[in-house]
Amino acid sequence: MVRPTVLLLTILLLAACGNKQNRAPAIATAYAGPATLNLRKDIPPQSPVVGSAKHGDPLEVIQRRRRFIKVRNAAGVEGWTDEHLLLSSAEIATLRAFEKDVKSLPSQGVASTYEALNVHTEPDRQSPSFIQLKENEKIDVIAHRLAPKGAQPRKPLIPATPKRAAPPKKKRETAKLPPPPIPAAPAPPRDWIDLSKSPPEIVAIEVEAKRPRPVPMEDWSLIRTSKGESGWVLTSKTYMAIPDEVAQYAEGHRITSYFPLSDISDEGKMRHHWLWTTIGASSATYDFDSFRVFIWNIRRHRYETAYIERKLKGYFPVNLEKVTYGTPVKTRGGQVTSNVFPGFSVCVDKKDGSRARRTFAFITNIVRYTGEKPCEVAAIENPQIPVETYVAQVEQQEAANPKRPLMERVKGRVTDLRKRWFGW
């Protein structure tokens, strides 16, 4: 006699085997892009959620309808999602290697956010967002990148099925009749050359239509969170968290990086000497066009400029380092003073087109140039779009758009000040 418990287990096992056999086979493997990926019962967004997956979880792709993908998670739940929310095996591997590399790169300053902000896997609004920053959350800025506005091309998760060639149509057999004779062509009018010319206004329209259109660009920042996670955010949604008593000297330019050089005590309060970089253009392929050193004046109790350079093209990273300047000096007491001072180095373009890392020593409150060496820019490559593409698109945009009128530049500066002061 068969026990009821054994019979029940047998029925459940048979049912499970039957369900597995009836499941649709997987045609590809994808990975969840967002922090939480909702799987819906059907394609419409109002369809109920039947399951979910976490960022990086593998999913079995079982069906595709245009840009919508039906997947199966590890629990066996099947549901629909948008293709741009999924990552391929190559993309997830690139993202993991990218995050590992970013952890070793130096911070260019701490930034904060105006509001809750999504962190994307690529400098693209349509790329998956796997982290959300809270308002006023502190993050490290690592690099910046210009990217074309709008969705960027990417390889499909599932290659399109090639269309079958239609069988050739059979030609109807018709009686072959000789074609009628071709009539003689009429003679052209005497002023046919003048008639063939386009009016000047039509010529102007044709020239304008052939002129290349500027590609709208967006500025993105590569950031690293306190947990070591990294990704891309819109630069306009963040601000560098340098004290306001220093930030007020930005003169409408955007602060791209900042570093404390040393400390000084004034009436029991600790003050920092600062190095910062700024940029005036909103669509530049370089990272800064000016750098400046601020020192705290104890007598006047305010910040003053100790060194500044403008009208240059600089690139990240800006490095803080120990710098050798001069020679050791022997004092009367027999002690030898050190000729190693705190300092910094910046990578800038030279007039001959090459790049050099220029080094400066910070001696108490004086900046001294100590030399230069060849510089290699630590570029953060986008696996989807090469850097050369950005440069070509920006140069095309700058050539198509001449210098803005004075009133437009004034309005732009007022907008920058309003965003920095009021946050809107």
HURAZI-V538213 format. One record per residue. N is the residue number from 1. PSI is psi in whole degrees, 0 to 359 (none if undefined). D_CENTER is the distance of its C-alpha to the mean C-alpha in Angstrom with 1 decimal. Layout:
# HURAZI-V538213
N_PSI_D_CENTER ; N_PSI_D_CENTER
This chain:
# HURAZI-V538213
1_129_69.8 ; 2_130_66.0 ; 3_149_64.6 ; 4_324_62.4 ; 5_315_59.5 ; 6_320_59.4 ; 7_319_59.6 ; 8_317_56.8 ; 9_322_54.5 ; 10_318_55.5 ; 11_318_54.6 ; 12_318_51.2 ; 13_318_50.4 ; 14_322_51.6 ; 15_319_49.5 ; 16_317_46.4 ; 17_322_47.1 ; 18_321_47.7 ; 19_319_44.3 ; 20_323_42.5 ; 21_331_44.4 ; 22_351_43.6 ; 23_146_39.8 ; 24_140_37.8 ; 25_150_36.7 ; 26_134_33.1 ; 27_350_31.6 ; 28_171_28.3 ; 29_134_26.3 ; 30_172_22.9 ; 31_144_21.1 ; 32_131_20.2 ; 33_306_16.5 ; 34_169_16.8 ; 35_318_18.7 ; 36_119_21.7 ; 37_117_22.2 ; 38_135_25.3 ; 39_126_27.6 ; 40_158_29.8 ; 41_326_33.3 ; 42_181_32.5 ; 43_317_29.8 ; 44_143_30.2 ; 45_338_27.9 ; 46_359_31.2 ; 47_144_32.5 ; 48_150_33.2 ; 49_128_31.1 ; 50_346_33.0 ; 51_180_30.7 ; 52_170_27.4 ; 53_150_25.2 ; 54_162_23.0 ; 55_128_19.5 ; 56_354_20.3 ; 57_136_23.8 ; 58_144_25.2 ; 59_144_26.5 ; 60_124_29.1 ; 61_126_28.4 ; 62_344_31.7 ; 63_155_31.3 ; 64_136_29.0 ; 65_102_29.5 ; 66_245_27.1 ; 67_8_23.7 ; 68_140_25.4 ; 69_135_26.1 ; 70_126_29.0 ; 71_168_28.5 ; 72_125_30.7 ; 73_183_29.7 ; 74_334_31.6 ; 75_359_34.2 ; 76_5_35.1 ; 77_134_33.8 ; 78_140_32.7 ; 79_171_30.5 ; 80_148_28.2 ; 81_171_24.4 ; 82_143_21.7 ; 83_326_20.4 ; 84_351_16.6 ; 85_1_17.3 ; 86_152_18.5 ; 87_145_17.3 ; 88_173_19.4 ; 89_319_21.0 ; 90_320_18.9 ; 91_319_15.6 ; 92_325_17.0 ; 93_319_18.3 ; 94_319_15.1 ; 95_319_13.4 ; 96_316_16.5 ; 97_323_16.6 ; 98_314_13.0 ; 99_323_14.0 ; 100_320_17.2 ; 101_321_15.9 ; 102_331_13.6 ; 103_333_16.9 ; 104_356_18.6 ; 105_145_16.2 ; 106_146_17.6 ; 107_143_16.4 ; 108_15_15.8 ; 109_159_17.3 ; 110_133_17.6 ; 111_165_15.9 ; 112_170_17.1 ; 113_148_16.3 ; 114_328_18.4 ; 115_180_18.7 ; 116_133_17.8 ; 117_134_14.1 ; 118_139_12.5 ; 119_126_10.1 ; 120_158_8.4 ; 121_336_8.8 ; 122_159_5.9 ; 123_69_2.9 ; 124_128_6.5 ; 125_331_9.2 ; 126_353_11.7 ; 127_156_10.4 ; 128_142_12.7 ; 129_114_12.6 ; 130_356_14.6 ; 131_147_14.9 ; 132_121_15.9 ; 133_145_16.2 ; 134_162_19.5 ; 135_134_20.3 ; 136_15_20.6 ; 137_140_19.3 ; 138_135_18.6 ; 139_154_15.5 ; 140_132_14.8 ; 141_128_12.0 ; 142_316_11.3 ; 143_173_8.9 ; 144_154_6.7 ; 145_139_4.9 ; 146_138_6.3 ; 147_143_6.0 ; 148_140_9.4 ; 149_138_10.4 ; 150_170_12.1 ; 151_136_12.3 ; 152_149_11.5 ; 153_142_14.6 ; 154_158_15.3 ; 155_138_18.6 ; 156_148_20.9 ; 157_323_22.0 ; 158_118_25.6 ; 159_140_26.7 ; 160_141_28.6 ; 161_125_32.4 ; 162_138_34.0 ; 163_140_36.5 ; 164_137_40.1 ; 165_131_41.8 ; 166_142_44.5 ; 167_144_48.0 ; 168_138_49.5 ; 169_139_51.7 ; 170_131_55.3 ; 171_136_56.7 ; 172_136_59.7 ; 173_119_62.7 ; 174_159_64.2 ; 175_128_67.2 ; 176_116_66.3 ; 177_143_67.6 ; 178_138_67.4 ; 179_152_64.9 ; 180_156_66.6 ; 181_144_66.9 ; 182_127_64.0 ; 183_156_65.2 ; 184_142_65.1 ; 185_141_62.1 ; 186_153_63.0 ; 187_140_63.1 ; 188_155_60.1 ; 189_161_60.9 ; 190_326_61.8 ; 191_35_58.8 ; 192_331_56.2 ; 193_316_54.1 ; 194_324_53.7 ; 195_331_53.1 ; 196_348_50.2 ; 197_140_48.3 ; 198_146_45.6 ; 199_156_46.0 ; 200_322_43.9 ; 201_326_41.9 ; 202_321_41.0 ; 203_318_40.0 ; 204_321_37.6 ; 205_319_36.0 ; 206_320_35.6 ; 207_318_34.0 ; 208_323_31.5 ; 209_329_30.7 ; 210_346_30.0 ; 211_133_27.7 ; 212_136_24.1 ; 213_139_22.0 ; 214_143_18.9 ; 215_119_15.6 ; 216_131_13.9 ; 217_157_10.5 ; 218_144_8.1 ; 219_125_6.8 ; 220_151_4.0 ; 221_135_5.8 ; 222_124_6.5 ; 223_163_9.9 ; 224_128_13.1 ; 225_174_15.8 ; 226_339_19.5 ; 227_359_20.1 ; 228_2_17.9 ; 229_146_15.3 ; 230_154_11.6 ; 231_189_8.4 ; 232_138_5.2 ; 233_157_6.8 ; 234_127_7.4 ; 235_326_8.8 ; 236_344_11.9 ; 237_4_12.8 ; 238_165_13.4 ; 239_145_16.0 ; 240_134_17.2 ; 241_41_20.3 ; 242_147_22.6 ; 243_146_26.1 ; 244_330_27.0 ; 245_343_29.9 ; 246_319_27.5 ; 247_338_24.6 ; 248_345_27.3 ; 249_13_27.4 ; 250_342_23.9 ; 251_39_25.7 ; 252_356_23.0 ; 253_158_20.3 ; 254_131_17.1 ; 255_122_17.5 ; 256_335_14.6 ; 257_158_16.7 ; 258_152_20.2 ; 259_137_22.8 ; 260_125_26.5 ; 261_316_28.8 ; 262_175_32.1 ; 263_157_34.1 ; 264_142_37.3 ; 265_132_39.7 ; 266_110_41.0 ; 267_44_43.8 ; 268_0_42.7 ; 269_133_39.1 ; 270_131_36.4 ; 271_156_34.1 ; 272_145_31.3 ; 273_135_30.8 ; 274_148_27.2 ; 275_134_24.9 ; 276_161_21.8 ; 277_146_19.5 ; 278_166_18.7 ; 279_142_17.3 ; 280_325_18.9 ; 281_143_16.9 ; 282_351_14.1 ; 283_52_12.7 ; 284_146_13.3 ; 285_345_12.0 ; 286_172_13.6 ; 287_334_13.0 ; 288_154_16.4 ; 289_5_19.6 ; 290_146_22.0 ; 291_153_23.1 ; 292_144_26.0 ; 293_124_28.3 ; 294_137_30.0 ; 295_151_33.3 ; 296_120_35.4 ; 297_113_38.8 ; 298_323_41.4 ; 299_316_44.1 ; 300_352_42.1 ; 301_52_40.0 ; 302_167_36.7 ; 303_142_33.7 ; 304_157_34.2 ; 305_124_32.4 ; 306_333_33.5 ; 307_144_31.3 ; 308_143_28.8 ; 309_135_27.3 ; 310_175_25.7 ; 311_55_24.7 ; 312_171_22.8 ; 313_109_19.5 ; 314_158_18.2 ; 315_146_15.6 ; 316_153_14.6 ; 317_151_16.3 ; 318_128_19.2 ; 319_137_21.9 ; 320_132_24.9 ; 321_163_27.9 ; 322_135_31.7 ; 323_136_33.0 ; 324_129_36.6 ; 325_127_38.3 ; 326_201_42.0 ; 327_153_44.7 ; 328_143_46.1 ; 329_135_49.0 ; 330_124_52.2 ; 331_174_53.4 ; 332_329_57.1 ; 333_0_57.0 ; 334_357_56.0 ; 335_149_52.4 ; 336_122_49.6 ; 337_147_46.6 ; 338_144_43.2 ; 339_22_41.2 ; 340_124_37.9 ; 341_159_35.8 ; 342_147_32.4 ; 343_194_29.9 ; 344_166_26.4 ; 345_146_24.8 ; 346_146_22.2 ; 347_120_20.9 ; 348_160_21.6 ; 349_140_22.5 ; 350_170_26.3 ; 351_332_28.4 ; 352_4_29.1 ; 353_347_25.4 ; 354_171_25.2 ; 355_140_23.2 ; 356_144_25.1 ; 357_110_24.6 ; 358_134_27.0 ; 359_141_28.7 ; 360_142_30.4 ; 361_140_32.9 ; 362_103_33.3 ; 363_102_37.0 ; 364_276_38.0 ; 365_23_36.6 ; 366_139_36.5 ; 367_128_33.7 ; 368_131_34.9 ; 369_132_33.2 ; 370_346_34.2 ; 371_185_32.8 ; 372_163_29.9 ; 373_162_28.9 ; 374_144_26.6 ; 375_135_22.9 ; 376_121_20.4 ; 377_129_16.8 ; 378_80_15.1 ; 379_140_12.0 ; 380_102_9.4 ; 381_139_9.8 ; 382_120_7.9 ; 383_343_11.1 ; 384_319_10.8 ; 385_122_10.2 ; 386_157_11.8 ; 387_324_11.1 ; 388_328_14.4 ; 389_318_13.4 ; 390_313_11.0 ; 391_315_13.9 ; 392_319_16.4 ; 393_321_14.9 ; 394_319_14.6 ; 395_322_18.1 ; 396_319_19.4 ; 397_318_18.2 ; 398_325_19.8 ; 399_326_23.0 ; 400_334_23.4 ; 401_108_23.0 ; 402_176_25.6 ; 403_136_25.7 ; 404_152_25.8 ; 405_165_29.2 ; 406_315_30.2 ; 407_322_30.3 ; 408_321_26.7 ; 409_321_25.6 ; 410_316_27.8 ; 411_319_26.3 ; 412_321_22.8 ; 413_320_24.0 ; 414_321_25.9 ; 415_318_22.9 ; 416_317_20.9 ; 417_321_24.0 ; 418_318_24.5 ; 419_319_21.1 ; 420_322_21.6 ; 421_318_25.2 ; 422_345_25.4 ; 423_20_22.0 ; 424_none_22.2
